[in-house]
C-alpha cells in the first residue's frame, strides 16, 4: 500500500509538472491511468489534477464530474472549489463561477488563488479598477498568496497603462519569490509588455525572447508544411464536387477563421452585437471531429488529407454531433459564430458538413499578427509554433497557401476581411460583414464595444473598446529583431494603405 501511495504521489508530481509545462493531454492520460488503482478515486489531489488537465483541453463537463466527486469528499477544499469555478468561467457562466470562488474565499479569506480567480472574472468584464482593489492588499507584504495576487495585478496595471507600476511589481516578484516555471514564464511575458509600454523596445524584445525560449515548446515546421501540402493535394476541386455533403440545415452557422491575432475576435464581437446573432467563441468541436476522422493518428496540424472516412453517413453524423453541441447555445438566434481561428485548416470538411454555412476569413498584416503572437503566451500543447520566429513565419505561409486553395475550390461563400480596412472605415466594413452573414443592419454592430458580452481570448480588451488607429503598424519599433520571420512571408500578404506609404 505504501508503494502504491508513493507511486501515486510520484505520478501526481509528474502530472502537475506536465500541466505547468502546458502539456495537459499527457497529464490527463497519466491521471486517468492512476485513477484505475484501488483507492485512487478518493485522492482529492489526483482528482483536482485530472480535472485541471481536462479543463485545459476544453472538456469542462468531464472536469466538473470529477470535481463534484472531490468536493463531496472534501467540501472545504478551496482548490477543488476554485477548479470548479474555472470550468464555469471558461464557458462564460459567470454567476456559477462566482458562487464557487466566493465559497472558497469564505472558507479561507487569505486564499490568494480564490481572490485571483474572482479578479479574473472582473478583468474579463473589463472592470479593472475593481480587480485592482481586490488584489492590491495581497501584495503589500511578501507572504502567502503574494505571487498568486501579483500575477493578475500585473495584468491589471498593464490594462490601465500603469507600466512602471507593473514593471516594479514584476521585478519585485522575480527577486523575492520561488515560482513554478509556467508562472515565472508569465511574468517574463508581462515584463516584455511593461517595457514595451515604456517604449524601451530593445529591452522589451529581449524579455519576450527570454519568455518564449523558456517555454521550451517543440514544433516540427517541416512536418506541418508536409501535412498542409497533403491536404491541398487531397482536397482538389474534383474531390469537393464528388464527396457527399450533409443535408442538415446550416445557413445559420458562420465560421470565422484566420491566423491567431488577425481580428477574429473583433469580427465575432461585431456580429454578436446584433440582436439576432450569438457569438459562441473558440469552440473545440471541429477539432474533435477532425481527430475522429483521423482515426487516432497523431499529426502536427489540424489539416485533414485522408478522405476515405468521409462517407455520407459519417459526414451527416459529424454534422449532427456539431449541431447538438452548438445550436442549444442560442436556440432563438438566426446566426451562430464559431471563431476557432485555425478551423481554416479543415475548411474542406466544414464545407461538406455544412454546405450552407458562411466563412469569414480574417487577414491582418503578418508583421503585426505574428509579433502579437510572439508577444503572448498560448497553450504550448496545442499551439506550439508561436514561440519561435521561424516557426511563426513558416506556419503563416502554410495558412496563406491553404486559404488561397480553399478560395479556389470550395463552394461555401468566403468573405475576406482586412483588419486594417476595418480600422480605416469601420462603418463600411461592419455593414459589409453583417450583410454577408445574412442579417439586416443594426447600429449596435457599429457600437460593438458597448455590447455586454464576455470574451476570454487574448483579444478581450480590444473588443471592449472602440477601434483605434494605434493598433496599426505596431511592428515598426521591432523591425530589426524579426529577420528570421521575414523570409517565410509572401510579399502579397503585407498590407499598405491605398496608394502605398
Backbone torsions as a table, in degrees:
resi	resn	phi	psi	omega
1	UNK	NA	-39.9	179.4
2	UNK	-63.8	-40.1	178.8
3	UNK	-63.1	-38.6	-179.5
4	UNK	-64.8	-44.4	179.3
5	UNK	-64.1	-41.0	179.4
6	UNK	-63.6	-43.1	178.7
7	UNK	-65.0	-38.1	179.3
8	UNK	-65.5	-42.5	179.7
9	UNK	-63.1	-38.9	177.7
10	UNK	-63.6	-40.9	178.3
11	UNK	-65.7	-38.8	178.1
12	UNK	-61.8	-44.8	179.4
13	UNK	-63.4	-40.0	178.9
14	UNK	-65.8	-44.5	-179.9
15	UNK	-63.0	-39.9	178.3
16	UNK	-62.1	-40.6	177.8
17	UNK	-63.9	-39.8	178.9
18	UNK	-64.3	-40.7	178.1
19	UNK	-65.1	-44.0	179.2
20	UNK	-63.1	-27.9	178.0
21	UNK	-87.0	5.4	179.0
22	UNK	75.5	34.3	-179.1
23	UNK	-125.0	66.3	-174.6
24	UNK	-67.4	-29.5	-178.6
25	UNK	-62.0	-46.2	179.2
26	UNK	-67.8	-37.8	179.1
27	UNK	-64.1	-42.1	-180.0
28	UNK	-63.2	-42.1	179.8
29	UNK	-62.4	-40.6	179.6
30	UNK	-67.3	-44.2	178.9
31	UNK	-62.7	-42.8	-179.3
32	UNK	-61.4	-40.5	178.2
33	UNK	-63.5	-42.8	-178.8
34	UNK	-66.6	-34.7	-177.6
35	UNK	-65.8	-13.5	178.5
36	UNK	-77.5	-15.0	-178.5
37	UNK	-76.4	149.6	179.6
38	UNK	-57.0	131.2	176.9
39	UNK	82.1	-12.5	-176.3
40	UNK	-68.3	-27.1	-178.7
41	UNK	-68.9	-5.4	177.5
42	UNK	-110.8	12.4	179.6
43	UNK	-91.2	108.3	-174.7
44	UNK	-64.2	-33.1	178.4
45	UNK	-64.5	-42.7	179.3
46	UNK	-67.2	-41.2	178.4
47	UNK	-63.3	-41.8	179.9
48	UNK	-63.6	-41.6	-179.8
49	UNK	-67.3	-42.0	179.0
50	UNK	-62.5	-43.6	178.6
51	UNK	-64.3	-38.4	178.8
52	UNK	-62.1	-44.1	179.3
53	UNK	-64.6	-43.3	178.7
54	UNK	-62.5	-41.5	178.9
55	UNK	-62.4	-42.3	-179.7
56	UNK	-64.2	-25.7	177.9
57	UNK	-89.5	-1.3	177.9
58	UNK	93.4	6.4	-177.5
59	UNK	-95.4	71.1	-171.3
60	UNK	-68.4	-40.1	-179.9
61	UNK	-61.5	-44.1	178.4
62	UNK	-64.6	-40.0	179.4
63	UNK	-61.5	-41.1	-178.9
64	UNK	-65.0	-36.0	177.4
65	UNK	-60.5	-42.0	179.1
66	UNK	-67.1	-44.0	-176.8
67	UNK	-67.7	-36.4	177.7
68	UNK	-60.0	-38.7	177.8
69	UNK	-65.0	-43.0	179.9
70	UNK	-64.5	-40.0	-179.9
71	UNK	-67.9	-34.2	175.0
72	UNK	-61.5	-37.5	-179.6
73	UNK	-75.3	-37.9	-177.7
74	UNK	-138.0	81.6	-175.0
75	UNK	-64.7	-17.5	-179.6
76	UNK	-103.8	17.3	178.3
77	UNK	-82.6	108.4	-174.5
78	UNK	-69.5	-29.3	178.1
79	UNK	-64.3	-45.4	179.1
80	UNK	-62.2	-40.0	178.3
81	UNK	-62.0	-45.3	-179.5
82	UNK	-66.5	-41.2	178.2
83	UNK	-59.7	-40.8	178.5
84	UNK	-63.5	-44.5	178.7
85	UNK	-60.1	-37.2	-179.3
86	UNK	-63.5	-37.7	178.8
87	UNK	-62.0	-37.3	177.2
88	UNK	-72.4	-37.7	178.0
89	UNK	-56.7	-43.3	-178.2
90	UNK	-68.0	-14.9	177.7
91	UNK	-108.4	18.0	177.8
92	UNK	65.0	15.5	-177.1
93	UNK	-93.8	74.3	-167.7
94	UNK	-71.2	-33.0	179.5
95	UNK	-61.9	-43.8	179.2
96	UNK	-69.1	-37.0	177.4
97	UNK	-63.6	-45.4	179.3
98	UNK	-57.8	-39.5	-178.7
99	UNK	-58.2	-43.8	-177.9
100	UNK	-74.9	-39.4	178.0
101	UNK	-64.9	-41.2	179.3
102	UNK	-63.7	-38.3	178.9
103	UNK	-64.3	-41.1	178.6
104	UNK	-63.5	-40.5	178.2
105	UNK	-68.7	-31.5	176.2
106	UNK	-68.2	-41.7	179.6
107	UNK	-64.7	-43.6	-178.6
108	UNK	-140.2	94.9	-178.4
109	UNK	-59.5	-20.9	-179.3
110	UNK	-92.7	4.4	-178.8
111	UNK	-70.4	106.3	-177.6
112	UNK	-66.1	-32.1	-177.6
113	UNK	-70.5	-41.0	178.0
114	UNK	-60.8	-41.4	177.6
115	UNK	-63.3	-41.4	178.3
116	UNK	-62.0	-43.2	-179.9
117	UNK	-61.3	-41.7	178.0
118	UNK	-64.4	-38.2	177.7
119	UNK	-65.2	-33.2	178.1
120	UNK	-60.2	-38.7	177.0
121	UNK	-63.5	-46.3	-179.4
122	UNK	-60.7	-39.2	179.2
123	UNK	-68.9	-38.6	178.3
124	UNK	-63.1	-26.8	177.1
125	UNK	-92.4	7.4	179.9
126	UNK	62.7	24.3	176.1
127	UNK	-95.4	71.1	-172.0
128	UNK	-71.5	-33.1	179.2
129	UNK	-63.1	-42.9	178.4
130	UNK	-65.4	-39.8	178.2
131	UNK	-63.4	-40.9	179.1
132	UNK	-61.8	-43.3	179.7
133	UNK	-63.6	-32.6	-179.7
134	UNK	-73.5	-33.3	-170.7
135	UNK	-96.2	-34.0	-172.2
136	UNK	-57.8	-37.5	178.9
137	UNK	-59.6	-24.7	-177.0
138	UNK	-81.2	-10.0	-179.1
139	UNK	-113.4	9.2	178.6
140	UNK	-66.3	-33.7	175.2
141	UNK	-132.2	152.0	178.6
142	UNK	-81.5	114.2	-179.2
143	UNK	-163.2	-164.1	179.1
144	UNK	-56.8	132.5	178.2
145	UNK	85.7	-0.9	-177.4
146	UNK	-60.1	-54.0	-176.5
147	UNK	-65.8	-36.3	179.2
148	UNK	-62.0	-34.1	178.7
149	UNK	-85.1	-33.3	-176.5
150	UNK	-64.5	-38.1	-176.6
151	UNK	-62.5	-55.9	178.6
152	UNK	-67.4	-28.8	178.2
153	UNK	-65.9	-35.0	173.4
154	UNK	-59.4	-43.1	177.2
155	UNK	-59.6	-43.4	-179.8
156	UNK	-62.3	-47.5	179.2
157	UNK	-58.1	-41.9	-179.7
158	UNK	-65.3	-40.5	178.5
159	UNK	-65.1	-33.4	-179.9
160	UNK	-89.0	8.0	179.7
161	UNK	60.5	29.3	173.0
162	UNK	-90.8	67.4	-169.6
163	UNK	-67.7	-39.0	179.5
164	UNK	-68.0	-40.7	177.0
165	UNK	-60.9	-40.6	178.5
166	UNK	-63.8	-46.6	-178.6
167	UNK	-62.3	-42.6	179.1
168	UNK	-61.3	-43.6	-179.6
169	UNK	-67.7	-39.0	178.8
170	UNK	-62.3	-50.0	-178.2
171	UNK	-64.4	-36.2	176.5
172	UNK	-63.3	-45.1	-177.9
173	UNK	-64.7	-43.1	-179.0
174	UNK	-66.0	-24.9	-177.1
175	UNK	-88.9	-24.4	-173.4
176	UNK	-113.0	-11.8	-173.4
177	UNK	-115.7	140.9	169.5
178	UNK	-91.6	111.4	-170.1
179	UNK	-108.3	148.4	169.6
180	UNK	-61.8	151.1	-174.9
181	UNK	-54.8	-41.5	-177.2
182	UNK	-71.1	-33.7	177.2
183	UNK	-69.1	-43.8	176.3
184	UNK	-57.1	-41.5	-179.6
185	UNK	-63.8	-40.5	177.9
186	UNK	-61.5	-40.4	178.1
187	UNK	-64.2	-34.4	177.5
188	UNK	-65.1	-41.3	176.6
189	UNK	-63.2	-43.3	179.5
190	UNK	-65.0	-32.3	177.2
191	UNK	-63.3	-40.6	174.9
192	UNK	-60.5	-41.2	178.5
193	UNK	-61.8	-45.7	-177.5
194	UNK	-64.3	-44.4	179.2
195	UNK	-65.4	-35.8	176.7
196	UNK	-64.4	-42.3	178.0
197	UNK	-62.7	-28.5	178.0
198	UNK	-88.2	4.4	178.6
199	UNK	64.3	26.8	173.9
200	UNK	-97.4	72.7	-163.8
201	UNK	-67.5	-41.1	-179.4
202	UNK	-66.0	-43.1	176.2
203	UNK	-63.8	-37.1	179.4
204	UNK	-62.2	-47.7	-178.4
205	UNK	-64.0	-37.6	178.4
206	UNK	-63.6	-38.2	176.8
207	UNK	-64.2	-42.6	177.3
208	UNK	-63.8	-40.0	179.7
209	UNK	-61.6	-45.3	178.4
210	UNK	-62.6	-40.3	-180.0
211	UNK	-62.9	-47.5	-178.7
212	UNK	-66.2	-43.1	-179.8
213	UNK	-63.5	-34.0	-175.9
214	UNK	-72.9	-16.2	177.6
215	UNK	-68.0	-36.1	179.8
216	UNK	69.6	31.0	-178.4
217	UNK	-71.0	140.6	178.6
218	UNK	-109.9	127.6	-179.9
219	UNK	-143.3	134.1	-179.1
220	UNK	-103.0	93.4	-175.8
221	UNK	-70.2	-28.9	177.5
222	UNK	-65.8	-42.0	178.2
223	UNK	-66.3	-41.2	178.4
224	UNK	-60.0	-44.4	179.9
225	UNK	-62.8	-40.6	179.2
226	UNK	-64.0	-41.3	-179.5
227	UNK	-66.9	-38.1	176.4
228	UNK	-66.0	-41.3	176.8
229	UNK	-59.4	-42.8	-179.7
230	UNK	-65.4	-37.4	178.5
231	UNK	-66.4	-44.0	178.5
232	UNK	-60.2	-42.6	-179.8
233	UNK	-66.0	-38.7	-177.3
234	UNK	-71.1	-41.0	-175.3
235	UNK	-89.7	65.0	176.4
236	UNK	-75.7	169.3	176.3
237	UNK	-60.2	-35.9	179.2
238	UNK	-64.9	-40.8	179.2
239	UNK	-63.1	-43.5	179.4
240	UNK	-61.8	-37.2	-179.2
241	UNK	-70.3	-33.7	-170.8
242	UNK	-99.2	-22.5	179.8
243	UNK	-67.2	146.3	177.9
244	UNK	-67.1	155.0	176.2
245	UNK	-123.5	152.2	177.6
246	UNK	-71.0	148.5	179.0
247	UNK	-97.1	7.0	-176.2
248	UNK	-80.3	145.8	179.8
249	UNK	-60.5	131.6	-177.8
250	UNK	-144.4	12.2	-176.5
251	UNK	-74.2	-1.8	175.9
252	UNK	-94.1	-4.5	-176.4
253	UNK	-94.9	133.6	176.2
254	UNK	-127.5	122.1	178.2
255	UNK	-102.6	120.6	-179.3
256	UNK	-102.9	116.6	-172.5
257	UNK	-128.2	167.7	179.0
258	UNK	150.7	179.3	174.2
259	UNK	-66.7	149.7	173.7
260	UNK	-56.5	142.8	178.5
261	UNK	69.7	27.2	-178.3
262	UNK	-104.9	0.6	179.3
263	UNK	112.5	13.4	-179.2
264	UNK	-65.7	-40.1	178.9
265	UNK	-65.2	-38.8	178.8
266	UNK	-62.6	-46.6	179.5
267	UNK	-61.5	-42.8	179.5
268	UNK	-64.8	-40.0	-179.6
269	UNK	-63.1	-38.9	178.6
270	UNK	-63.8	-46.9	-179.4
271	UNK	-66.6	-44.6	-176.3
272	UNK	-68.2	-14.3	176.0
273	UNK	-73.5	-15.4	177.5
274	UNK	-73.8	135.7	-177.9
275	UNK	-59.1	-22.7	-177.6
276	UNK	-101.0	13.1	-177.8
277	UNK	-124.2	156.1	178.8
278	UNK	-134.6	128.0	176.3
279	UNK	-95.0	112.5	-175.1
280	UNK	-86.9	-9.6	178.3
281	UNK	83.3	-159.6	-176.9
282	UNK	-87.4	93.9	-177.5
283	UNK	-85.8	144.8	-178.5
284	UNK	-95.5	2.0	-170.5
285	UNK	-64.8	-41.9	178.7
286	UNK	-65.2	-39.0	177.2
287	UNK	-57.4	-46.5	-179.7
288	UNK	-64.9	-39.9	-179.8
289	UNK	-65.1	-42.7	178.1
290	UNK	-59.7	-43.1	-179.0
291	UNK	-64.1	-36.3	176.5
292	UNK	-64.4	-40.6	178.6
293	UNK	-69.3	-23.8	176.7
294	UNK	-78.5	-4.8	174.3
295	UNK	56.6	43.8	174.2
296	UNK	82.4	-2.0	179.9
297	UNK	-74.8	124.1	-179.3
298	UNK	-81.6	129.4	-178.8
299	UNK	-129.2	170.1	-177.9
300	UNK	-84.7	-19.8	-176.3
301	UNK	-131.1	176.6	175.7
302	UNK	-97.2	14.3	175.8
303	UNK	-70.8	151.6	-179.7
304	UNK	-126.8	124.1	-178.4
305	UNK	-126.4	-17.1	175.7
306	UNK	-86.2	104.9	-174.0
307	UNK	-94.0	-0.7	-178.1
308	UNK	-58.3	-38.7	-179.2
309	UNK	-72.7	-5.8	-173.4
310	UNK	-84.1	63.6	174.6
311	UNK	-80.5	165.6	179.7
312	UNK	-58.5	-42.0	-178.8
313	UNK	-65.7	-44.5	-178.3
314	UNK	-66.3	-40.3	179.4
315	UNK	-66.0	-42.4	-179.8
316	UNK	-67.0	-38.6	178.1
317	UNK	-64.9	-41.3	179.1
318	UNK	-63.7	-42.5	178.0
319	UNK	-63.3	-41.2	179.2
320	UNK	-63.9	-40.5	179.0
321	UNK	-62.5	-44.9	179.6
322	UNK	-61.6	-47.2	179.3
323	UNK	-57.9	-41.2	-177.9
324	UNK	-64.2	-29.4	180.0
325	UNK	-85.0	-33.7	-167.9
326	UNK	-100.3	-45.0	-174.7
327	UNK	-57.9	-39.6	178.8
328	UNK	-63.7	-15.2	178.5
329	UNK	-64.0	-31.1	-177.4
330	UNK	-153.0	71.6	-173.1
331	UNK	-61.7	-23.0	-178.5
332	UNK	-98.4	4.4	-175.1
333	UNK	-87.2	143.4	176.4
334	UNK	-80.5	-23.2	-178.4
335	UNK	-137.6	134.8	173.0
336	UNK	-125.8	128.9	180.0
337	UNK	-103.8	145.3	173.1
338	UNK	-123.8	113.4	-172.6
339	UNK	-109.5	34.2	172.9
340	UNK	-67.6	110.8	-170.9
341	UNK	-56.5	-46.6	-174.6
342	UNK	-86.4	20.1	163.5
343	UNK	-64.5	-7.5	176.9
344	UNK	-66.6	-24.3	179.7
345	UNK	-67.9	-47.4	176.1
346	UNK	-93.3	33.8	-175.3
347	UNK	-64.7	-27.5	175.8
348	UNK	-61.7	-44.5	177.5
349	UNK	-62.8	-42.5	179.1
350	UNK	-59.0	-40.3	178.9
351	UNK	-63.4	-33.7	178.9
352	UNK	-78.6	-34.0	179.3
353	UNK	-73.7	-36.5	-174.1
354	UNK	-133.0	74.3	-173.5
355	UNK	-63.8	-17.9	-179.6
356	UNK	-102.9	8.5	-179.1
357	UNK	-75.2	174.0	174.2
358	UNK	-123.8	150.9	-178.8
359	UNK	-124.1	128.9	173.5
360	UNK	-107.1	119.2	-177.9
361	UNK	-103.9	112.7	-176.4
362	UNK	-91.4	130.8	178.4
363	UNK	-126.2	148.5	176.7
364	UNK	-153.1	149.9	177.7
365	UNK	-47.6	124.1	-173.6
366	UNK	-62.2	-24.0	178.8
367	UNK	-66.0	-39.0	174.9
368	UNK	-73.6	-44.0	-177.0
369	UNK	-60.4	-49.7	-172.3
370	UNK	-74.9	-36.4	175.5
371	UNK	-66.3	-35.3	176.1
372	UNK	-62.1	-39.2	174.9
373	UNK	-62.7	-45.1	-177.1
374	UNK	-65.2	-28.1	-177.4
375	UNK	-88.8	4.0	-179.9
376	UNK	-130.0	153.0	179.3
377	UNK	-97.3	124.9	174.8
378	UNK	-105.4	176.7	175.5
379	UNK	-74.0	108.4	-174.6
380	UNK	-64.6	-21.7	178.8
381	UNK	-72.3	-29.0	-174.8
382	UNK	-110.7	-30.2	-178.0
383	UNK	-132.3	81.1	-171.4
384	UNK	-89.4	-8.5	-172.2
385	UNK	-85.1	-4.4	-174.5
386	UNK	-84.6	-1.9	-173.5
387	UNK	-99.4	5.6	-177.8
388	UNK	-144.0	131.7	-175.1
389	UNK	-65.8	-37.6	176.1
390	UNK	-62.8	-44.9	179.6
391	UNK	-62.1	-43.0	179.8
392	UNK	-60.3	-47.2	-179.7
393	UNK	-64.1	-40.7	-179.1
394	UNK	-65.2	-44.6	-179.7
395	UNK	-66.9	-39.0	176.7
396	UNK	-58.7	-42.8	178.4
397	UNK	-62.2	-38.6	176.8
398	UNK	-63.5	-46.0	179.9
399	UNK	-61.5	-42.5	-179.5
400	UNK	-61.4	-45.7	-177.8
401	UNK	-63.5	-46.3	-175.7
402	UNK	-71.1	-31.9	178.7
403	UNK	-70.5	-36.6	174.2
404	UNK	-61.5	-37.0	177.5
405	UNK	-65.6	-46.8	-179.3
406	UNK	-59.4	-38.1	-179.2
407	UNK	-63.9	-27.9	179.9
408	UNK	-82.0	-33.9	-167.7
409	UNK	-111.3	-22.6	-174.2
410	UNK	-81.1	152.8	178.5
411	UNK	-91.0	-24.2	-177.0
412	UNK	-67.3	143.0	179.6
413	UNK	-68.5	136.8	-179.2
414	UNK	-125.7	124.3	176.2
415	UNK	-105.0	123.9	175.4
416	UNK	-89.3	128.9	-179.9
417	UNK	-121.6	117.6	179.2
418	UNK	-92.9	120.4	-175.0
419	UNK	-55.2	-45.5	-176.9
420	UNK	-62.3	-32.7	178.1
421	UNK	-73.3	-30.8	175.0
422	UNK	-66.5	-35.9	177.6
423	UNK	-69.1	-41.4	-176.1
424	UNK	-71.0	-36.9	-175.6
425	UNK	-144.2	73.2	-172.3
426	UNK	-61.8	-39.3	-176.3
427	UNK	-64.9	-45.8	179.0
428	UNK	-60.9	-46.4	-176.6
429	UNK	-70.9	-37.5	178.4
430	UNK	-66.6	-40.2	176.9
431	UNK	-63.2	-41.0	178.1
432	UNK	-60.5	-41.8	-179.7
433	UNK	-66.5	-46.8	-178.0
434	UNK	-66.4	-38.6	176.8
435	UNK	-63.0	-40.0	-178.5
436	UNK	-62.5	-38.5	-177.6
437	UNK	-82.1	1.7	171.8
438	UNK	89.0	24.3	-179.8
439	UNK	-113.9	152.3	172.1
440	UNK	-73.6	149.7	-178.0
441	UNK	-63.4	142.1	173.8
442	UNK	-137.7	133.3	-175.3
443	UNK	-61.9	-19.0	176.9
444	UNK	-61.7	-24.9	-178.5
445	UNK	-74.8	-17.7	173.7
446	UNK	-87.3	-31.7	177.6
447	UNK	-100.4	45.2	-173.0
448	UNK	-59.8	-28.4	-177.2
449	UNK	-68.5	-13.1	178.7
450	UNK	-91.4	-6.4	-179.0
451	UNK	-67.7	127.2	179.7
452	UNK	-80.5	88.4	-177.4
453	UNK	-149.5	139.8	-175.9
454	UNK	-95.6	132.4	176.5
455	UNK	-119.8	127.1	-174.9
456	UNK	-103.7	-0.4	-179.4
457	UNK	-78.8	177.1	-179.2
458	UNK	-61.8	-18.4	-177.8
459	UNK	-92.1	11.8	-174.4
460	UNK	-55.6	-41.9	-176.2
461	UNK	-67.9	-38.9	-177.2
462	UNK	-65.1	-40.4	-175.2
463	UNK	-75.2	-11.6	176.7
464	UNK	-96.7	13.5	177.0
465	UNK	-133.3	157.8	172.6
466	UNK	-62.8	161.2	177.9
467	UNK	-75.4	132.2	176.7
468	UNK	-120.6	148.8	180.0
469	UNK	-69.3	-14.7	178.7
470	UNK	-64.9	-12.7	178.9
471	UNK	-80.4	-3.8	-178.3
472	UNK	-94.9	146.9	173.5
473	UNK	52.8	39.7	176.9
474	UNK	-71.4	-11.9	-177.7
475	UNK	-74.0	-21.0	-168.3
476	UNK	-57.8	-42.2	179.7
477	UNK	-65.5	-13.7	-176.1
478	UNK	-109.8	9.4	-169.8
479	UNK	-57.4	-35.3	-177.0
480	UNK	-71.1	-11.2	-173.2
481	UNK	-97.7	-15.4	-171.8
482	UNK	-116.2	40.6	174.9
483	UNK	-56.7	-39.4	-179.3
484	UNK	-57.6	-25.4	-176.8
485	UNK	-82.5	-31.2	-170.1
486	UNK	-60.3	-39.4	-172.2
487	UNK	-63.9	-18.0	-178.1
488	UNK	-89.2	-19.8	-165.6
489	UNK	-84.1	126.5	175.1
490	UNK	-62.5	128.1	-178.8
491	UNK	-55.6	-32.8	-178.4
492	UNK	-71.1	-9.3	178.3
493	UNK	-82.5	-16.6	179.4
494	UNK	-70.8	145.9	178.4
495	UNK	-109.9	141.0	172.4
496	UNK	-139.4	150.8	-178.9
497	UNK	-60.7	157.5	176.5
498	UNK	-51.9	129.9	-178.1
499	UNK	89.6	-4.4	178.6
500	UNK	80.8	-179.0	-178.7
501	UNK	-101.5	NA	NA
